[in-house]
Amino acid sequence: MVVGDITTGADLVVIGAGPGGYTAAIRGAQKGLDVVLVEKERVGGVCLNHGCIPAKALIHAAGFQKDIEHWNDIGIHTECKEIDFQEIQEWKNSAIERLDNGILNILDHHGVEYMEGEARFLDSNTVRVEEEHNAENVEFDRAIIATGSRPVEIPGLEFDKDGVISSREILDLEEVPDEIVVVGGGYIGMEAVTKFCKFGATVKVVEARDRVLGMFEEEIVDSIQETSDMYDDEIYTNAMAENVEYTDDGRPVLVADQEGEELKLEGDYILVAAGRETEPVLENLSLENTDVEVNDEGFVETDEHMKTTDESIFCIGDSSGEPLLAHKAYRQGKVAAEVAAGKPAAFDNQYIPAVMYTDPEVASVGLSETEARREYDDPMIGRFPMSASGRALSIDKDSGFVKVIADSEEKLLGAQIVGARASDMIAEATLALEMNAYLDDIANTIHAHPTFPEALADAAEAAKDESIHSF
């Protein structure tokens, strides 16, 4: 029973406290708006609590196994006697808690009112926020939808079935499973392989397409598969997951069709990592009470100012369209809040980097070589192997390469990086693309030595056949 129906007001209401939502709330307050931020779970949203941060923390912990092997190779003799996965989870959770508390402190510092509850629109200027025993109507001048997305459920593999879990539950397991079956060979699935193989699990991947990581060029996929046997031992492509069966002792068995043949794979868990969707999340907002329009793909229609078809309401992050990336949501949150405050701003970024935390890492921005050859005559390609990088060799991280693509006038079109710290290195390439840089702008920038980003400058020189450190 809901009691305590109260009506209050605010200049700006932000629904959803994930990366885009809390960023929008803080930026709105910085611009002088009275802001209410509503979240039905925990501040930080999926990314901080159940996605990006915990996933990368576990990948970091898993990587020490390989590092210890290197320590022994260089004369630091030690061994890993035991992995206490519960302690690792406690450490991961402490990092999440620290970030959660930091966001709450910043919200408080800027005077943002934080409300716990589920919000739905009563009309284009009112939301109703409901908790278990309380409800409050909040009237607003502007609202920002930042409700994110949720894992896709596959018919026959619903998450309420025993042993079938999503990318959320996989991060909270109390112990390392012996065997995991992963449905989906995208970045979420392959990052799961990275973590749990290193912790000692056997991971089997089932992918509907003819290869995993279809969003990246084959050269990239081949490179990471050559680097480690984690990524090709039990990968079943052209296989369509159908349903789950159970052994006599209750272990789940994935049933799939692989080119007309029945495939059955047993594991402790079946992880369904087949993507994310926004429609079920948006349905809870009662958008029919507003003028907000949702397109056939399940995304809210927005313009470059993140305005929806309702003049009072904005939408950012996953709900506004692909790519479904936290760093895109951060930027859109700032844009929407500034426009809501009457400031000039637009989401006019041309380049959004994509990063995957496999081993080695993968990062890409702009056009790939295949795309450039399709769109331009005689594109210039520069490739530099990390095996020629002094910094990479000095820390035993010499797998992978850096590739830059430019047009015939030497204007940068894109970059792909496979290797340690690719997730950090891609920022320079993204900035260069946003500033319409040319190969010489990168090559002639003095990079500190020895560092990983030097490889980007070497790749730019390689495109001109002028690389000093490779041939």
N, C-alpha and C positions, 0 to 999 in steps of 0.2 A: 504494500500500500504506500502511495506517495503522498506526503504531507508537506506543508510549508511552501505553498506556491507563492513566489515572490517575483516582482518585476524590477529590474535594474537597467542601467543604460551604460553604453560605452561608445567611443568613437569608432573603435575597431574590435571586432571579434575574430579570433583565429581558431579554427576548428582543427585540432590535431597538433601535437607537440613534438613531432619528429623533427628531423634536420631543417626542413623548409619551414615548418610551423613555428618552432621556437625562434628561428632566425627572423622570421617576419614579425613576430611579436616584439622582439628586442629592437629591431630597426624602427618599427612603428613608434615605440616609446621614445627612442632616440630623436625622432622627428616631431615629438610633442604631442602624440596622440595618447588618449586614455585607452589602454588596451586590456582586453580580457582574452586569456589563452585557455582553451578547453581541451582536456585529454581524458579519455576513458580508461587508459591503462597507466603507463609510466612516462614521465617526461623523457624525451630523447627518442621515443617511438621505436619502431622495429629495428632501425639501423643501429642505434646505440645499445639496445637491450637484447635483441634477438637476431641480429644480423651482422652488419659490417664489423663492429668492434669486437664482440665475442668470437666471431669466426677468425678474425686476424690474430687475436690473442692466442687462440688454440693453435693456429698455424705457426706462430712464433714459438710456442712451447714445443711443438712437435719437431721443429727444425733443429733443436739442440742435439738430437740423436745423431744427425749427420755431422754436426759441428764437433761432437766428441770424437768421432772417427778421424777428423782432420787434426784435432789436438794430438792424438796419438801419432799421427804421421809426422808431425813436426817436432816431436820430442816431449810433449806434455802428456805424460802417461797417466791415464785415468780410465775409469769405466763407469758405465751407467748400470748400477746394481739393481735399481728398482724405479719404476715410474708409478707414483701415487696420483692417479687421475683425479681423485677427489680433491687433493690439495691443489692441483692445477686448476680445477674448476673454482675452488675458493679464491685463488689468485685472480682468475678471470673476472669473477663476480665482484671482487674488490675494486678492480679497475673500472667496471661499469658503474658501481656505486659512487665512486669518486667523480666520474664524469656527470652522472645524474645530479649529484649534490652541487657540482659546479654550475650547472645550468640553472638550477633552482635559485642559487645565490645571485646569479647575474640577472635573472628575471626580477627577483626582489629588489636588487640594486636599482633597476630601471623603473620600478613601480608598476610592473606588469602584474595584474591579478590572475592568479592561476587557479582554475576551477577543475576539479575532478568530476567527471560524469560524461554521459553520452549526449551529444547535441544533435538536434534536428530542427529544420527550418519550419516555423509557423507561417512566415511570409517573407518577403524580400528585405525586411528590416527587423526581424525578430527570430531569435533561436530559443529553443527550450532545452535546458540542460538538466538531465535527470540522473540522480544517483539512486541508490537503493531505496531510501526513505525520504528523499527531498527532491524538489524540482524548483527551478528558477528560470524565469523568462528574461532574456537579455535583449534589449532593443539596441540597435546599432545603426551607424551611418554607413559603415563599410564592413564587409566580412571577407575572410580568406579561407577557402577550403584547402586543407592540407592533410587529407585523411589517408594518403598513401595507398597501399595495395596489400593483397594477401596471397599466399601460395595457391596455385591452381590445383584443384582437385580433379583427379582423373576418375571417370566412372569405373567402378569395379575396384578402385584403390582409394576409397574414401578414408579420411584421416581418423574416423571413429572406429576403424577396424583394427583389431589387435596386431601390433607389430608394424603398422603402417604409420610413418611419421613424416613431418615436413621439415624444411630447413630450420625451423624454429626449435623443434624438439631435439634435433640431432646435436645441438650445441649445449644441451643441458643433461646429457646422459651421465649417469653416475659412474659408469665404468666403460672401458673401451670394449666394444663388441668384438667377437672373433671374426664375424662375417657381416658385411653390410651389402645389400643390393641397392644400387642407385638407379632410379629411373630418370633419365635426362642427362645428356652429356654437355650441357652448357656450363657457364662459369660456376654456378652454385654447386652442381654435381661434381665438377672436376676439382674444385677447392675442397670438397669433402674427401675426395680421393687423397689429396695432398696431406690433409691432417691425419686421417685415420690409418693410412698405410704406414706413415712414419711412427704412429703409436703401436703398430703391430697388427692391425686388422687386415683381413683380406676384403678388398672392395671390388665388387662386380658392377660394371656400368652397362645399362641398357639404353641405347639411343635409337630413336626412330629414323633419323637421317643416315646417310651413308658414311658419315664421320662425326666425331665429336668436335665441339668448339666450332660449329659452322659459322659463327660470327667473325672468325679470324681466318686469314689466309692459310692455305695448306702448309706453306713454308714454316709458319709459326708453330702449327700443330706438330709437324714433323720434327721440328727442333726440340720441343719439350719432350716428345716421345723418345727421341734419341738420347736425351740427357738422362732419363730415368726409366727403369722398367715399371714404375708405378702406373704409368699411363697407357700401357698396352697389354698387360698380362691377361685381364679378363674384361675386355670391352667388346660388347656385342652390338654391332651396328645393324641398320635396316631391321630393327626389332621393335615391334609395337606391343607395349605393355597392355595386358587385358584385364587381369584380375589377380586375386590372391587366394591360395589354398593353404592348408595347414598340415604339418606332419602330425603323427600320433602324439608327439610330446609338445605340440602347440607352436612349433617354429613356423614362421610365415614362409611361403614359397611363391615367388612371382611367376605367373604364367604369362608368356609373351608369344607372339607370332613372329618368327624370323624367316621372312621370305617363304611363307607357306608351311614352315616346319614349326611344331610346338617346341618352345623353349621353357624349361623350368629351372629356376635359380633359387636356392634356399639360403636364408641368412637369419641373423638374429633380428634384424630390422630391414624393412624396405623403405628407403628414403625416396619420396616423390619430390623431385626437383625439376618440374616441367614448366617452370616460369611463374609469373605472378599476374594477378588480375585486379581490376579496380571496380568493376560493376557491383559486386556484392557489398563493397564498402560504401559506395555512393548511394545504394538503395536505402541505407539506414538514415540518410540525411533528409528524407522527404523533400527532394528537390522539386517534386511536382507542385509544391506550394510557392515556388519561385519561377522566374523566367530563365533559369539556367538550362541549357541544352546539353545533352550527352549524345555524342556521335555513335555511329554504328560499331566502332571499335571499342566502345565502353569508356571513352575519355571525355572529359568536359571540354567543350569548345572554348578556346581562349584566343586572345590576340597577343601582340608583342608586349603589351603592358600587363599581361596576365589577367585582363578583364574577361569575364564571361559574357554571355548574352543578356545577363541581368546587370544593369548599370551599378548596382550596389555590391555586387559579389565578384570576388577574384578567385582564381584557382591556381595552385602551384604543385610541383612535385609529380609523383606518379599519376595522380588523377588527371593531370593536364596533358599527358601523352608521353610517348617514348622519347629518349631512353629513360628507363626507370632507374635513375642513379641519384644517390644522395647529394653529390656535389652539384648536380643540376638543380636540385631542390633548394640548396643553399642560395644559389644565385637568384633563382626565381622568387624566393621569399623576400630578398632585399628589394627586388624590383617592385613587387606587388605592394609592399609596405610603403615604399617611397611614393608610388603613384597614389595610394590611398591617402597619403598625407599631403597631396597636391604638389609633389615634386616631380621634375622631369626624369623619367627612367624608362628603360625598355630592355626586354630580354632580346638583345640583338647579337648575342654571342654566336659566332659561326662554328666554333669548334668546342666539342665536349669530349675530353679524353675518356677512354675505356680502359679499365685495369682489371687484371685477373691475378690472384695471389696463389698461383701454382708454384712449382719449384722447377725451373726458375720462373720468376714473375713475367707477366706479359702486359704490355701497355701499347695503346695505339691511339692516334689522333689524326684527323684529316683523311685524305684519300689513301687507300692501299695502292700497291703497285698495279694490281689488276684493274682497279677502278681508274687509275691515272692513264693506263695504256688504252682504256676504252674511251676516255674523254679527251685526251691530248695526243698530239703528234710528237713523237720522239721525246717522251719524258726522260729526265735525267735521274738515274738511280745510284745512290751511294750506300755501300754496305760495309760495315766495320765489325769484325769479329771480336767478341769480348776476350777471346784467348790472346789478343794482342794488346789488351789493356793492362798497364802496369798495376793499377789499383785492383783490378779484378784478380790478377794472379797473386797479388800480395795477401789476399784474404781467401784464396782458394774458391773463388766464385767466377770462374772463367767460362761458363757455359753461356751460349746465346750470341746475340748480335744486335747491332743498331742499324736501321735502314732509314734513309731519308729519300723522299721523292720530290722532285721539282719539275717545273715545266721547262721548255726549251730556252726560256729567257732567264732561267735559274731562280725563279720565284718558288718558294717552298709550297708544296701541296699537301704533304703528310709525313708522318713518321711512325715507325713501328719499332718496338724495343722488346727483346727477349733477354732476360738476364736479371741478376741481382739488382735490386733497387730501381727496377724499371718504373715502378709506381712513383718514385720521386723524380726520376729523370724526365718523365713525359711532361712535366710542368714547363720546362724550358721550351720544348718543342711546341706546346700549346700556346705559350706567350708569343713565340716567333710567328706562328700562323696568324694569331689575332692581330699582330702588328704588321702583317704583310711582308715578312722578312724574306730575304734572298739567301742563297747559300753562303755568300761571303759575309753576311751579317752574323751568321753562326760561326763560320770558320775563323773569322778575324776577331771574334770576341775571345779575350784571353781567359782561359779556364784554368783554375788552380790545379796544380799537379802534385801528387797523383790523385785523381778523382774519377768517379764513374762518368760524370757528364762530359769529360774530355772525349769520350767515344762519339758523342753527338757531333762535335766539331770535326773529328776525324771522318765520320760518315759524310758530312757536308763536303769535305775536301775530296773524298773518294768519288763523289758524284762528278767531280771535275777532273778525275784521274790525277789528283795532286796529294793523295794521302801520304803522310810521312811514315806512318807506323804499320801499314799493311800494303799488300800488293795482290 
